[in-house]
Structures are given as C-alpha cells and as structure tokens.
Amino acid sequence: MRTTCDRNLIRCDLQPAGYAELVINRPAARNALCRSLTDAMAAQLESLAADAAVRVVLLRAEGEHFAAGADLKEMLGMDEEQARAIDFAGCCAHLGFFPKPVVALVQGFALGGGCELVEMCDIVLAAENAVFGHPEIRVGTMPGAGGTQRLPRLLGMAKALDLLLTGRRMDVREAERSGLVSRVVPTDLLLEEGRKLVADIASLPGEVLTLIKYNARSSANLTLNEGLRKERDAFHYTLSLPDREEGMRAFLEKRPPRFNSLSILKDR
C-alpha cells in the first residue's frame, strides 16, 4: 500500500499579495481524494505553514466539483490492518491543524472526505450549485478525518446525525442556514469573490491572524473562563506588536495602514 506524493494532483500558486492558492487538480475523477493527492496536499500545507510570506490560503478545486470523497477504487483493496499501519483517514487530516486562515471555495460536490475538508476550513464560500454530505454509511463505512467530530460542533448534534446516519445530501442554502457555509455566491463569481476575500485578509497583520484563529479554534477544548484568560493574554501580547501601533496611527491619520508582520504562529 505504498504511495508516491504526486504534486501534479495538487497545484500550489503563490501570489504576491501574500496568499497561496492550493488547488485540488483531479477533475476527471471528480477530485476524489486518493492517497497520492492527500499526501501531496499534506506536503504543500507543511511548506505553506513554514513560509512566513504566506498569510492565508485559498483552497479550491479544478472542474465541476470540489471533492466527491475518498477514492473508493483505492479503498476497496485496503483492509483494517493496512489502514491502521498507515493511519489512513480517507482525507487530508493535516488541514485541520494548519495554523493560518484557510478560505475554501466550493462548487458541485463536497461529499465524504470532501465535506471533511470543508469542515476543517475557516471561511467557506460556496457556489449556488454546491452540495454537501457524508454518504459513507451508504458504502458500509464512516468518516475517518473528523466528520463525526467537527460536524456536530458546526451544525449541532441533531442536524449532524441527520446527515451522518442517513447519508443524505444537503444543498447550499441548507448548508448556509446550518452554519457549514459562510457565504453563498453566484457560481460564475466564486473564484473572483474568493480571490478578493483572501487578498483582503492577506493585507492584514499575519501574526494577529494566526492568533485569532488559534484562540477561536482552541475555544472548543476550554471552559469559557479558560478561553477568556487565553484571549486576554493574546490581546495584551498584540499591544507589543509594531503592526498594532501602525494600524491605530493609520486609522487616526485617516490613511491606509502598512502592516509588516508575517504569519508565524508563536507559542502563546
């Protein structure tokens, strides 16, 4: 069950505006998540996390669909022992631990592992034709990269189990009402709107972006009082940053700020 990391299945385009486009590139297979693809994605994410010039990542896919789930042809020949040996998840679990903001652009199917990728992202822009769901039960298995853990946190237990236990699909309007999707945009404007959004985020202080994401994401594992203390500590820390002084001076002087800090997450 060895696999080689095929970077042709994931394209990474670095933009001078301070963001990277990470593009799933297997459209002929509806961007099914084979191991080579998820290995390549993990390698790219590791590189982007270490690149201080990248403040935010835009995750998108070529073709009509975002990702139709794990590659069942590949999974069919895998048994329990092999899956445990390689810690197989059917998705790129690394995305869930990526420290910088990730914006997903979703069109067409985001099913199974594709839906799990969406659940790991921070902001989700979805086209009017986007469809979400966890059909794993229909093929005799279950999510392996966070579907039973993140989905209830995002949608609530009743809605999450309605999807997980039936395998039914959810259209984009239901996904937006339920909290999985941040914004719905016209299908033909999805890429344009996504690029505008990430360029705007990338113009903001990189270190503060990572601090906000870290504190918001870690809140699920803390009591409210613990979370408030960690937030206050991080807020106080931002007062030591040159970008904080630049931002406030620029506001008072009625001019655009010139932020310089990069996206490196410090251990707070």
N, C-alpha and C positions, 0 to 999 in steps of 0.2 A: 504493500500500500504506500510506497514512496511516491512523492510528487516533486516536481520541479517548479520553482517560482517563475511563472510566466508573466513578465511585466507588460506584455502586449495586451493582456486581459484587463489591465488597469493602466490608464494613462494619467500622468500627473503633470499638469501645466502650471508652472509658477508664474504669477502675474506681478508686474512691477508695482501694482497698487498695494501689495502687502498680503495677498491671499493666494491660495493654491486651489486649482480645480482638480479634484480627484474623480476620474471618470471611469465608471464600470463599462467595459468595452467587449461585451459578448452578445451583441444584439441578435444574432442568428439563433441563439438558444434562449431568447427572452431574458438574457443576462442571468441565467441560472448560476448559482454560486458553487462552482466546482472548487476542489481544494487548491488547485493551482491559482485560481482567481483570488481566493481568500488569503492564501499565503502571500501573494503579491500585494494585496491591499494592506496586510499587516506590515510588510516591509516598508511600504510607502508611508504609512502612518508613523512608523518609528522614525523615519527620516524627517518627516514634517514636524514631529514633536521636537526634534533637536535643532531645527532650522529657526533661529531667532528672527529672521526676516519675515516669516510666515505668522500672521496674527490670527487668521481664521481660514477655515477650509470649506469649500463648496463641494458637496458630494452630489454627483449626478450620474446619469447613465445615458449611453447612446441607444438609439432606436425607440420603439414604441412603448417599452416597458422599463420600469426602474429595476426590478429584480423579481423573478417569478418563484424564487425559493431555492432550496438546495437542489443540486443536480441528482435526481433520483436514479439515473442510469449508473452514476458513480457509487451511490449509496447502496444499491441493490446487492452488490458483491461484498459488502462490509458486514462483519459480524461483531458481536459485543466485545470480544477480546481485542480485535483490531481497533475498534473505536476508542476503547479505554487506553490502549497503548499510545495513541497519538492525541488523546484528549479531543476527539473530533466533536465539533459543535454544529456543523452544517451552516456556518455563517462566520463572519469575521468578528470574533468576540473582542479583539483589540480595540475596536472603535469605541466600545463602552468605557474605556479607560483613557481615551485620548484627552489631554489636558486643555486644549484650546477649543474655542467655539467651532461647532460644525453646523452648517446650514445644508439641509437636504432639499433637493428638487425632485419631486416625484411625479411621474406620469405613468399611466397604464397600471400594470400590476405591481403591487408591493406585497407579496404573499410569503408566508413562512419565514425563511431566513431574510427575505427582502423586507418584510414588515419589522423583523427584529433590528435590522439596520436603521430603519426609520425611528424605532423606539430609542435607539442609542443617541440620536442626533438632538441638537439643542433647539433649533428652529426648523420647522418643516413647511416649505412652500409646496403646495400640491396643485396640479393641473385639474381642470374640471372633469377629466376622464380618469382620474386616479381611483384605484380600487385597492382596499387593504383587507388582510385577513390571515388567519392561521389555519390552513387546511390539513395540518399534519395528522390530525385524528383520522382523516379520511383515507390515509395511506398507512394506518396502523402504527403511527409513532407520535411524538410530541415535540414541542420546541426544545432546543438544546443550547440556545445562546441568549436566554433571558426572557423569552416570550411569556412564561408563566410568572415571572418576577417583575419585569418592568411594566407590562401591560396593565395589571391590576393597580399599580401605583399611578399610572397615567389616566386610566379610564374609570377606576373603581372596580370592585370585585364582581358585581353583578354583570356589568357590561363586558368585562374581560372574559369571564367564564361563559357568557353567551357566545362569544366568538371562539374561544378555545375548545369548548365541549361540542360545538356543532360544526365547526369548520366553515361557517358561513362567511360570505364576503360583505364588506362594509363600503358603501360608496363615499365619495369625498365629503359630501355635506354631513353625513352622519359622523364621519371621522373628525370633521371640524367641530361639530357640536359636542362630541365626546372628549375632545382635548388632545387627540393624537396629532392633528394638523393645526399649524399656527395660522396660516392664511391660505385661501383658495384664490388662484389667479387664472385668467384665461389661458388655455393650453398653449396658444401661439405666442404668449408673452412670458412663459415660465422662465426661460433662460435669461431673457433681458431683465426681468424683475429680480431674479436671483443674483445676477451679477451686480446690479445696483445695490442690493442689500449688503452683500459681502464686502463690496468696495467701501460702503459707508462704515461698516463695523471695523474694517481694517484700518480706517483712518483714526481710530480711537486708541487710547493707551493700551498697548499689548499686555503689560503686566497686570493692569486692572481688569482687563477682560478675563484673564485666566483666574484671577482671584474671585471674581463674581461667579464664574462657572463652578469653581471648586466649592465655594461656600453654598451655592444653591444645590448642587448635586449631593454634597455630603449631608445636607439637612435631613434626608430620609433616615439616616442612621443615628441621629442625635435627638435628644429631648429638645423642646423649644428653648429652655434656658441654656442648654449647652450650645445650641446653634446661635443664639443671640450673643453669647460670650465670644464665640469664634468670629462672628461677623463684626462685632465691635473691635476686636483685636485687629482684624484685617483693615477695617475702616481707619483706625488710628495709624496703621502702617502706611496707608496711602498718603497720609499727610506728610510723609518724609520724601515723597517722590517729586522730582522736578516737573513731571507732567501735570501733577496736581496744581502746582503754582502757575505753570504756563496756562492751563485751562481756565483757571479763575481770573488771571490777569487778562487773558484774551476776551473773556466774557465782559469784564468791566470796561475794557478798552474798545469794545464793540468791533473786534476783528476775529478772523478765523484762528483757531489755535494751531500751533505747530508742535505736535506731540512727537517724542523721540523714543520712548521706552519700547522695548521689544517683548515678544511673547515667550518669556521664560518663567515657568511656574516655580516659585520658591517654596520651600518647606515652611509653611506657616502653622 
